[in-house]
Amino acid sequence: MNIKKLVAHKAIELVQEEMTVGLGTGSTAYWAIQNLGQRVRQGLNIKAVPTSIESERLAKKLGIPLAVLSEINEVDITIDGADEISHNLDLIKGGGGALLREKLVASISKQLVIIADETKWIRNLGAFPLPVEIVPFGWEITQKQIAKLGCAPKLRLTEGKTFITDNGNYILDCKFNEIKSPKKLGINLNLLPGVVENGLFVDMADIVYIAANTGSVNVYKRE
């Protein structure tokens, strides 16, 4: 049983005619985009806003019409995954490297829907290293400043080379172990020169779908 495919299918049921839909990035969001493409082929009339070059390519391949971000003021619904989800629906995102665009699209979404398997559902954030997008210039200085906040920041590599985001930046994966005050930490990170954005999505998720290995899907809504 593919539980990522299952939970994506459930969330896509929220998409209605003529909506503008934010397309997330990552292995679970992939199935949401696949499902949405199928519904478009069946006649669903929507426009989509991708959060990464990867998701944009997939949407184009599936024939999903794309909206120009600069020409819209809001997104009706965004469906995306997460690397960690706390029990009060705060998130760590950015494992796929698209946290800046994901947060930008989420910030103008009427509804942010998160889909994940049960391994991502935890009591407190922090076991997953927090991705922080930084500018390449003087990145070592930014790394040292971030370390002062109580973590071990590590430059993200891929195939032995520095990982480059869609925006031309670097990512530091910051191991905090436990993040007791996500909102405060997010503010402090973004105050540091060189930091572009961080992967803490606080008070942003409206609905979370969590799939269990048994095939059941639990739904949690922000009060």
JOZIVEN-V275955 format. One record per pair of residues at least 24 apart in sequence whose C-alpha atoms are under 6 Angstrom apart, sorted by the first residue. I is the first residue (numbers start at 1). GAP is how many residues later the second one is. If there is no record, write none. Layout:
i,gap
I,GAP
I,GAP
//
This chain:
i,gap
4,24
5,26
7,204
8,24
17,28
18,27
18,28
19,27
19,57
20,26
20,27
20,28
20,55
20,56
21,27
21,56
21,57
22,26
22,27
22,28
22,56
23,26
23,27
23,28
23,56
24,27
24,55
24,56
25,30
26,70
28,53
29,51
29,52
37,25
37,27
51,50
51,51
74,34
74,35
75,33
75,34
76,33
76,34
77,32
77,33
77,34
77,35
78,34
78,35
79,34
79,35
80,34
81,33
81,34
81,35
83,37
84,36
85,35
85,36
86,36
86,37
86,38
86,39
87,36
90,111
90,112
91,109
91,110
92,107
92,108
93,106
94,37
94,105
99,100
111,95
112,93
112,94
113,94
113,95
114,94
115,93
115,94
116,94
117,93
117,94
118,92
118,93
118,94
125,53
125,54
126,50
126,51
126,52
126,53
127,50
129,44
129,45
129,46
130,43
130,44
131,41
131,42
131,68
132,39
132,40
132,66
133,37
133,38
133,63
133,64
134,35
134,36
134,37
134,60
134,61
134,62
135,34
135,59
136,33
136,34
142,52
151,24
151,25
//
